[in-house]
Structures are given as structure tokens and as C-alpha cells.
Amino acid sequence: MEEIFQIQLNKENEMPLYHQLAEGIMTLISDGYLPANSKLPPIRKMAQHFGVNSVTIVNAYKYLEQKQMVYSRVGSGTFVSPLPVEHIPEPVANHNIRSFGGEISMENAINFSGTSLPHEMFPVDAFKKAFDEVLEREKGGAFSYMDGMGYEPLREQLCRYLESYGIKTSVENVQVLSGAQQGIDIISKVMVHYGDVVFVEKPTFYGASGAFLSRGAKLVEVPLERDGMDMTILEDYLKLYQPKFIYMMAYFQAPTGISYSMEKKRKLLELAEKYDTYIIEEDNFCDFHYGKEDIVPLKALDFKNRVIYIKSFSKILMPGLRIGLAVLPKKIHQAVMEAKYTTDISTSGFIQRALEYYLRENGWEEHAAAMRRYGSEKYRKTLSCARKYLGAAKYGLPNGGVSLWIRLPDGIGAEAFCSRMLEKNVIITPGSQFDISGEDDSHVRISFGNLSDDKIEVGLKRMGDTLKAMMEKVDISQ
Amino acid sequence: MEEIFQIQLNKENEMPLYHQLAEGIMTLISDGYLPANSKLPPIRKMAQHFGVNSVTIVNAYKYLEQKQMVYSRVGSGTFVSPLPVEHIPEPVANHNIRSFGGEISMENAINFSGTSLPHEMFPVDAFKKAFDEVLEREKGGAFSYMDGMGYEPLREQLCRYLESYGIKTSVENVQVLSGAQQGIDIISKVMVHYGDVVFVEKPTFYGASGAFLSRGAKLVEVPLERDGMDMTILEDYLKLYQPKFIYMMAYFQAPTGISYSMEKKRKLLELAEKYDTYIIEEDNFCDFHYGKEDIVPLKALDFKNRVIYIKSFSKILMPGLRIGLAVLPKKIHQAVMEAKYTTDISTSGFIQRALEYYLRENGWEEHAAAMRRYGSEKYRKTLSCARKYLGAAKYGLPNGGVSLWIRLPDGIGAEAFCSRMLEKNVIITPGSQFDISGEDDSHVRISFGNLSDDKIEVGLKRMGDTLKAMMEKVDISQ
């Protein structure tokens, strides 16, 4: 014990002894001398060691507990907290809720934070028919408990959809989910245990990182380049850590909008095989591709079964269905079914049956094409306004999805910019939402899928004006 | 180090040295000398200490890792696993799935394992009208993303329902859930961290214990008496541990069917206050009460806000809705909303709106009364058959719910009995499903809500015949 606890206590110092001691222990923890979950020495021993009263030690430990640097277990002592608290941000989703929730009158605001298409685009009539048919056909049976994997005829339809993107699989590998977020949550339950390492893109989607953190994962961020993760850094990290999986989006990544090059997709699969890990590919916007090149999800190239593919139908169909799917390696399917049970038993059988009917009667393509057309018009409108008004900012050209990831000019803080825009009734998502540490202050994301052309024009003009005004101040201050 | 690692290695012994060492360390772990997450000494130090080759230590550690007694972290060493593996059963739900899944032809079987009522009882026509009205009124808007707490007009309706059972609350304390199981899952996310203690009834519902275990909880089981937990034992345990919460069902507990006496409800609340902990009250069958006494959920007596009340509508309405509710103390509501987001974003807005319409138009009482009447008829039928055929077994008289918890005669194993019954095409749930350790071999549960009177009669007769045959064997062997 003596070796480690070389903390200088100074009785003359105006900082109380317990506080000095606590500060010293905090330094030992941050510097790595006291690893996670290691036990702090008993009160009595520490008191002897430092020649102080037991109460001083008790107070120091209490102070550390308040700071969440340590935790105590009744009867067994005081232990170092597993993750330094500053590495566990509150679920980032939460900022979202708090910042953009109650205070602003959403009706008047120009809201660039939503990633749905307008609900006028939803195939409501077709679903109304589907609901009627299902109720007519199955009556109360439509509302019974379901097979945890999902309604088999629906899984057959989903296989067909997947095949249209080159993903060949069969019903027994497809799990129906109550939305993609549930997929992330369930996979985390199955694969992530306290202290496990998970790789994510930097920046990444808060819904996923929030779920991983909630399982006690340590997140390692791999920087994104224009065409996917930096593979050199990824491999360096793979040599250092054994991640449970790598979480990524191959197309129109949230938030950056980047898509992976074929080369990087192949490299990623090769590295997963070489370092014996999995990849979680989340796909929300694949269907919203505005170019002519083929869409090849990572899963379509996955011959070694390294990819867990999670697909949302909230964007291409409608969020209120709460339906998604996962394609799973056989190895983990049993465990996923068990986790699905403790998560929500099963996804609504009624909605599953209606979706099956809808897909069988209508197919995907017509509706998807309409959604894609609509998204691409909004994309073009947004780009043309961005060129007109946001000359000072930089942004990629995703050619898909419903968002633009914008790097603000140097000296302009994203949080400050978003606040100024809020005053002008324009809601924008700050980049910090997508940063595990919450530190990114140079990016914002604007999502345009749910806005009229007029609102896009007015919103971007206001952004441009605000940027100009802020930049003038920067210039003057320099 | 020397103090602890007093393991005698014997080179003459035919057990290899690494194995002897591993066995020694396992004993130290089981005896509590090496606490969870404590670090084992570095290879080199251990080798010096025991005067053996490093390879011996490496092999010992590997052996322990295979046995899941320890885990290793690249670069930081080998650590004692937090929970002895034998205390982490596979999710119990799973036994269920495996035992009663594919092999049996469910159509011919008499299935005493389902707790739903027959779907002919579901209010399908009323919901069909509700779906139509909602789509007519809101069109695609019915399928937009929702407020994470739930559709406010629905929460208003739910408050009215709660008030009919004496639970006074307001919309801002009611969280809409995608079923009660999701409530358990989300509350676990918010309140349970790795190694935390949770109290459960013994026996308890596997869906809940599975969710707690999945968060790394240590479960402490408090035995049930006829009128609720043994309060003396509960208080003894509360002196020893600081549980995050106590999980219980006040009415028609799963699996035993017992209901808490008023005295025990008050005592439970008093203890929660005294020892500063929470209670999770799950309520699935409150509405299925066949007696005349008032139903008073624990939450209705909860003046100090110690109770998190979780209610399923799967039984009283229909499982396929996937809707439930929680009444939450203010303190944790923000955290619950964040966890809800990373769990499934929100519950289907379409279904929420339909349920709101249904409740507003139809109220609860008429349908609930019909379900209750039906359940009580089945209950009486089951009891009369049990008296006729199961004279040798013992069971309580829950006077509510849709199940009977049966203690088999001494010497008859529940697993063996269930297997014998399966051969006779009768599906019964063995008590081990509801036992954390999986050891209970003297109880079975039969659920009768979904069976015709004929099937109840035939099923219980077969049970009686089988019991008789098995008991004759026991007599002979004694």
C-alpha cells in the first residue's frame, strides 16, 4: 500500500486534509495507478498510514463517492469506479430532447433537426387497406403473442427486399425488430458487457453510442475520412484492443453523410476477419440514394459472416410502424432471441402482419422511388441554397440521405451559432450531439427532408446572414 | 501477495501444477479472499512466488479464464470475474423457448403454458373502428415520431384507469411503454448497474429476473409466504444489502398466484422508506380478480413515492398491442425518458392513438368485466377438475388470474412430471422456470385462460393419471 499512496498532506494548507487526500487519490486514479474496480485500503489502514483521524479518511472517501470517482459496497469496502465519469456523458439523445423539446414553438420554427419525410408522403391508404385485410382475415388472432423472431411470412418478404440490395439470406437469419434502435439495444445486450471495448466512427450516431454506453462499454472512436474510417488508425487500434464489434453506417452515415468506398468496405471486412471481431452495420438511408451507382451494403460483401446488419424502415416507410430488421450470424441468433424476449417479448404481430400484406400487395419499389425522388428534390434545393448563402462554410456532397454536415468557418462556434439560429426560429443540430465527448464545436447538421422549399430557402438565408454577422465580429476581434 | 496466495503445490501429484494452482485460486475466489474485479498478480511475480515456470502461471490463468472465473484485459492483466458464473443462469425465458418451442405440435397439444385469454375475446371490432378513425383523422401524422413519454391524450385516459384502482397520479408521471416487459427493461437500464443488488420474490417471474441479470445485477431472493414476502427475512436482508429496488407483484403473483395482505403491503412500504430503497410493482392481472374485496395496488398506498408501478395491457386487452404503462417518481422520469430513447425511440404512435380512441369511446369497464367473467369461469372449471384429479397435489386458491401454482406430492420431480405430460401432449410449465437457480423441482404452473372446458378436463385428468402412476413407483421404491 505504501508504494502507491505517496500523497503529501499539509496541515497548514487551508484546504481541509480530507480534501487534500481526496484530490491526491483522484490524481492516482486519473494517472492510472489505481485501476478500475480496485479496492481502496480500509479506513483504519489509511488512517494509520497518513497519521490522521479515521473521520478524515471517511470524509475523503465520501467526497470521492460524491464525485463518482469511487463506489462503495456495503460490507466490502470502497472501489474505484470503472469508467472515469467524464467518459460517460449523459445519453446524447437527451441533449436533443432538452434543447429542442418544449421551449420553442415548433409550429413557427423552421426545423432542420428532423430526419423523416413529411407524413403526407407516408403510404397511409395502402396501410389502411392492409390493416383492414389483416383484421378481416385473422380477427383477434392478429393480436396474439408472436414468435419472437417475427412473423415468418413477413421475414420472407424482408428477404426479398434484402436481395434487391445484394444481401442473400434466409428467413431463419432475419430477426424482426421494433425499429432499428431496438436492434442496437438488443445486440448491445447480447455482446457488450461492462468494460468491453466497442469501436465507433468519429463522429457517430448518439442513439447507438448511448446504447453502448448504457451497457458500460468503453468507446474507441475511429476518425472518418471522406470514404469511410481511416483504415490505418483502425488497424492500429485493432492491434491495441479487442473490440466486441465495430459500429458503422456504410451509406449516408449519421451525421456526416459519407458513404464508404468499395475499397474501404473490403478492407473493413478483411480487418474484422483478421482481428476476429464483428461489424454492426446500421442502415437507415440506403434507399435514399440520388446517384446512379449501385448500392452495395457492407453486408452484401460479407462472405465470412462478420456483419450484423440492422435496417430501419422508419425513413423509407414510416416511423410510427416501429419496425426494423436485423440479419444475424447464426452464432448469436439464439442469444438475440433471448434478449428480444427480455426487451419487449415481441414486436406487434398486428403491425407485422399489416406490413407483410403491404409488401406482398405493393412491393417496395414504387413507394421507395417516390420517397427517393422527393428526397433528391429537397437535396438539390438545399444544395442550391447552400451555395447561395453558406459560401463561407464547407460541406460534403453525400448525394443521398436527408442531411448536410456542415463545417463552420474558423472562429465560429457551433453551439453559439445554433443558439443564434434558435433566436431566429431556426432549429439546427449542433455537432456536439454526435461527439462522445461533446466537444465538437465546429460542425452543425441540417436535415431538410421534412421542409418545404420556401422554408429551406428562408432557413438557409438566415443561417448565411447569421454566419456573416458572426464572422464580422471574429474579424474585428482579430 | 504472499499473505493470500498460500496454495500448496505438489510436484509429485498427478494433477499438473497449473491445474493445482488454478484449483487453489478458484478456492480463494469462492471463499471470498479474492473479491470481484480484483487483479491477479502479474505472471512473473506469481512464478517467483511459487518457484515455477511462467508458463505454469499462464496455463493456470488460461484455465481459469476458460472456466470464466477470471477475465483478462489486454495490457492491464487478469481479473476476478464479477459474478461467479453459476450465479448467472442463461436468461430463464430461454428455457421456455427451448422447451416449448418447435418440437411439439402446438395444435394438438393441450397447452397450459399460455397466460393470454383466447383471441376470440379480444375487442377487435372496437379496435378496427379505432384504427379507421385515427387514420381518417390524422392520416400520415398518425405514423410520425412521437413524444417519448407517449401520446398525451392517451396518458390522460390511463390516469383515469389508474384512478379507478385508487392510484392518483397525473399525466406527467405516466410513461407509455411498448409492453410491461419493456418497462422492466428500461427501469433496469436506469437503476441497475453492474454488481448492484436487486431483491426479488422467490419464486419470481423470469422475464423480470432475466432483465435484471442482463444488467449484471445480483439477485437476492426473498421467500414468499401466503400473503406476500416474509417481512422478517426481508428486513434482515435490507440490513445486509442496499438493493436498488425490490421487485414484486401485489396481486396474483407470477408464478404463485398469491396476493399481498394489506398488512404486508403497508409493511413493505414502511421498509422501503426506512431502508431508502424503491419497489417495482408489476401488475399484469389486477383486473382479473374474482372475489368481491377491493383491489388495492401497492401504488395506491404509496404516499412517499417509493413505488414504480408497471402495468401490462397484454392480458386485459390484447398482447399484440404491445402497450403498457409506468407510473414513475419524478426523480427518475428524465432518466427513464433517455433510456426509452435508446431502447426503441418511442412506442408506435398509431397504436397509442388507437388505444386512446378506444378508451375514450368504450371505457374500460365493460370489456374488463367480460374478460374477468370469462377468466373466473375458467378458474372455477380448473378448480373443480383439480379437486377431482389432483387430490395428491397442493395448490393455493388465488381467486384471480389465470394460473394455478401446484406443489407436487413428495418424491415426484416436476421436470420428470412435465416431460411425462409432454409425451401425453399436455404442456405444463415446470417451477424451475421461476427459480433463479433453476433448482425448484417440486412445483408446476398450469395456466387455464386460453383453454376450453373440455381441454381443461382432459388435461387435468391426464395429469392426475400420470401423478398416480408416478406415485405408485415412488411407493414401490420406498
Contacts between the chains, C-beta under 8 A, distances in Angstrom:
chain1	res1	chain2	res2	distance
A	35	B	39	6.6
A	35	B	76	6.4
A	36	B	37	7.5
A	37	B	36	7.5
A	37	B	37	3.3
A	37	B	38	7.6
A	37	B	79	7.3
A	38	B	37	7.6
A	38	B	38	7.1
A	38	B	39	6.7
A	39	B	35	6.5
A	39	B	38	6.6
A	73	B	195	7.4
A	74	B	240	7.3
A	74	B	241	6.4
A	74	B	242	5.3
A	75	B	240	7.1
A	76	B	35	6.3
A	79	B	37	7.3
A	82	B	194	7.5
A	90	B	338	7.0
A	91	B	338	4.4
A	91	B	339	7.5
A	91	B	341	6.8
A	91	B	342	5.9
A	93	B	338	6.3
A	93	B	341	4.4
A	93	B	342	6.4
A	94	B	334	7.9
A	94	B	337	7.9
A	94	B	338	4.6
A	94	B	341	7.4
A	97	B	148	6.9
A	97	B	337	6.8
A	97	B	338	7.5
A	97	B	341	7.2
A	114	B	145	7.6
A	116	B	144	6.6
A	116	B	145	6.4
A	118	B	140	7.7
A	119	B	139	6.9
A	119	B	140	3.1
A	119	B	141	5.0
A	119	B	143	6.3
A	119	B	144	5.2
A	120	B	139	7.5
A	120	B	140	5.8
A	121	B	140	7.0
A	122	B	139	7.8
A	122	B	140	3.5
A	122	B	143	5.2
A	124	B	135	6.1
A	124	B	139	5.3
A	124	B	140	5.0
A	124	B	142	7.6
A	124	B	143	7.2
A	127	B	135	7.8
A	127	B	143	8.0
A	128	B	131	7.8
A	128	B	132	7.4
A	128	B	135	5.1
A	131	B	128	7.8
A	131	B	131	5.3
A	131	B	135	7.8
A	132	B	128	7.4
A	132	B	132	8.0
A	135	B	124	6.1
A	135	B	127	7.8
A	135	B	128	5.0
A	135	B	131	7.8
A	139	B	119	7.0
A	139	B	120	7.5
A	139	B	122	7.8
A	139	B	124	5.3
A	140	B	118	7.7
A	140	B	119	3.1
A	140	B	120	5.8
A	140	B	121	7.0
A	140	B	122	3.5
A	140	B	124	5.0
A	140	B	318	6.8
A	141	B	119	5.0
A	142	B	124	7.6
A	142	B	320	6.1
A	143	B	119	6.3
A	143	B	122	5.2
A	143	B	124	7.2
A	143	B	127	8.0
A	143	B	318	3.7
A	143	B	319	6.3
A	143	B	320	3.1
A	143	B	321	6.4
A	144	B	116	6.6
A	144	B	119	5.2
A	144	B	318	7.7
A	144	B	319	6.1
A	144	B	320	6.1
A	145	B	114	7.6
A	145	B	116	6.4
A	145	B	314	7.8
A	145	B	319	4.6
A	145	B	320	7.5
A	146	B	320	7.3
A	148	B	97	7.0
A	178	B	178	6.2
A	178	B	322	7.5
A	178	B	344	5.1
A	179	B	344	5.3
A	179	B	345	5.9
A	181	B	341	7.7
A	181	B	342	6.7
A	181	B	343	7.1
A	181	B	344	5.7
A	181	B	345	5.0
A	182	B	343	6.7
A	182	B	344	4.6
A	184	B	342	7.7
A	185	B	342	6.2
A	185	B	343	5.3
A	185	B	344	7.2
A	189	B	214	5.5
A	193	B	216	7.4
A	194	B	82	7.5
A	194	B	194	4.1
A	194	B	216	5.9
A	195	B	73	7.4
A	207	B	341	7.0
A	207	B	342	6.1
A	207	B	345	7.5
A	210	B	338	7.5
A	210	B	341	7.2
A	210	B	342	4.3
A	211	B	342	4.4
A	211	B	343	7.9
A	214	B	189	5.5
A	214	B	339	6.9
A	214	B	342	5.9
A	216	B	193	7.4
A	216	B	194	6.0
A	216	B	216	7.9
A	240	B	74	7.2
A	240	B	75	7.4
A	241	B	74	6.6
A	242	B	74	5.9
A	314	B	145	7.8
A	314	B	345	8.0
A	318	B	140	6.8
A	318	B	143	3.7
A	318	B	144	7.7
A	319	B	143	6.3
A	319	B	144	6.1
A	319	B	145	4.6
A	319	B	345	7.7
A	319	B	349	7.9
A	320	B	142	6.1
A	320	B	143	3.0
A	320	B	144	6.1
A	320	B	145	7.5
A	320	B	146	7.3
A	320	B	348	5.6
A	320	B	349	4.5
A	320	B	350	4.7
A	321	B	143	6.5
A	321	B	348	6.9
A	321	B	350	7.5
A	322	B	178	7.5
A	322	B	344	6.6
A	322	B	345	7.7
A	322	B	346	7.7
A	322	B	347	7.2
A	322	B	348	4.6
A	334	B	94	7.8
A	337	B	94	8.0
A	337	B	97	6.7
A	338	B	90	7.2
A	338	B	91	4.4
A	338	B	93	6.1
A	338	B	94	4.6
A	338	B	97	7.2
A	338	B	210	7.5
A	339	B	91	7.4
A	339	B	214	6.9
A	341	B	91	7.0
A	341	B	93	4.3
A	341	B	94	7.5
A	341	B	97	7.1
A	341	B	181	7.7
A	341	B	207	7.0
A	341	B	210	7.2
A	342	B	91	5.9
A	342	B	93	6.2
A	342	B	181	6.7
A	342	B	184	7.7
A	342	B	185	6.2
A	342	B	207	6.1
A	342	B	210	4.3
A	342	B	211	4.4
A	342	B	214	5.9
A	343	B	181	7.1
A	343	B	182	6.7
A	343	B	185	5.3
A	343	B	211	7.9
A	343	B	343	7.3
A	344	B	178	5.1
A	344	B	179	5.3
A	344	B	181	5.7
A	344	B	182	4.6
A	344	B	185	7.3
A	344	B	322	6.6
A	344	B	344	7.2
A	345	B	179	5.9
A	345	B	181	5.0
A	345	B	207	7.5
A	345	B	314	8.0
A	345	B	319	7.7
A	345	B	322	7.7
A	346	B	322	7.7
A	347	B	322	7.2
A	348	B	320	5.6
A	348	B	321	6.9
A	348	B	322	4.5
A	348	B	348	6.8
A	348	B	351	6.8
A	349	B	319	7.9
A	349	B	320	4.5
A	350	B	320	4.6
A	350	B	321	7.5
A	351	B	348	6.8
A	351	B	350	8.0
A	351	B	351	7.5
